[in-house]
Amino acid sequence: MTFLIAVMSFANFVFYPLVIGTIIAVIIEQIFRATGDEDDPKAVRNVVLSMGIRKYLYRQAWLFNIIWFVGYAILLVVLRPGQQPMPDMIWQG
């Protein structure tokens, strides 16, 4: 259980920088697309490179988000309290 909480803490720690990095990569990609020319191979390479970085960061953010939710679901199942017996109040007077 401690290992699972540590993994979830790490996934939570990594998720937000990945989302911020993805947003920054989208902005940079749009700048390259707006300023670049389709006939210039250097501009095309910059767009492809920035698009690859954006896709990588986006996939990693989803991966860590899924890891966190799976860990949370496992903790919900493991730490679920057992069924409480019904009190027998009818026979106590």
C-alpha positions in Angstrom: 0.0 0.0 0.0 2.9 2.4 0.8 4.4 1.6 -2.7 1.1 2.4 -4.3 0.8 5.7 -2.5 4.3 6.6 -3.5 3.6 5.8 -7.1 0.4 8.0 -7.0 2.4 10.8 -5.4 5.0 10.7 -8.1 2.3 10.6 -10.8 0.6 13.6 -9.3 3.9 15.4 -9.0 4.8 14.8 -12.7 1.3 15.4 -14.2 1.2 19.2 -13.8 4.6 20.0 -15.3 3.7 17.8 -18.2 0.4 19.7 -18.8 2.2 23.0 -18.6 4.9 21.7 -21.0 2.2 20.6 -23.4 0.5 24.0 -23.4 3.9 25.7 -24.0 4.7 23.2 -26.8 1.3 24.0 -28.4 2.0 27.7 -28.3 5.5 27.2 -29.8 4.2 24.9 -32.5 1.6 27.5 -33.5 4.2 30.2 -33.6 6.4 28.0 -35.9 3.4 27.3 -38.1 2.4 31.0 -38.4 5.9 32.2 -39.1 7.3 29.4 -41.2 7.0 28.8 -44.9 5.9 25.4 -46.3 8.7 25.5 -48.9 11.5 26.1 -46.4 12.8 22.7 -45.1 14.2 24.3 -41.9 10.7 25.7 -41.0 9.1 22.3 -41.8 11.6 20.5 -39.6 10.9 23.0 -36.8 7.2 22.3 -37.0 7.7 18.6 -37.1 10.0 18.7 -34.2 7.7 20.9 -32.1 4.8 18.7 -33.0 6.7 15.6 -31.9 7.6 17.2 -28.6 3.9 18.2 -28.1 2.7 14.7 -28.8 5.2 13.2 -26.5 4.3 15.5 -23.6 0.6 14.9 -24.2 1.0 11.1 -24.2 3.1 11.2 -21.0 0.5 13.4 -19.2 -2.2 11.0 -20.1 -0.1 8.0 -19.0 0.6 9.5 -15.6 -3.0 10.5 -15.2 -4.2 7.0 -15.9 -1.6 5.6 -13.5 -2.9 7.9 -10.8 -6.6 6.9 -11.4 -5.7 3.2 -11.5 -3.8 3.5 -8.2 -6.7 5.4 -6.7 -9.2 2.7 -7.8 -7.0 0.0 -6.3 -6.8 2.0 -3.0 -10.5 2.4 -2.9 -11.0 -1.4 -3.3 -8.2 -2.3 -0.8 -9.1 0.2 1.9 -12.9 -0.3 1.7 -14.3 -0.9 5.1 -15.9 -4.3 5.7 -19.6 -4.7 6.1 -20.8 -3.7 9.5 -23.2 -6.1 11.3 -26.7 -4.8 11.9 -27.3 -4.1 15.6 -29.7 -6.5 17.2 -31.9 -3.8 18.8 -35.2 -5.6 18.6 -34.3 -8.2 21.3 -32.7 -5.8 23.7 -36.0 -4.6 25.1 
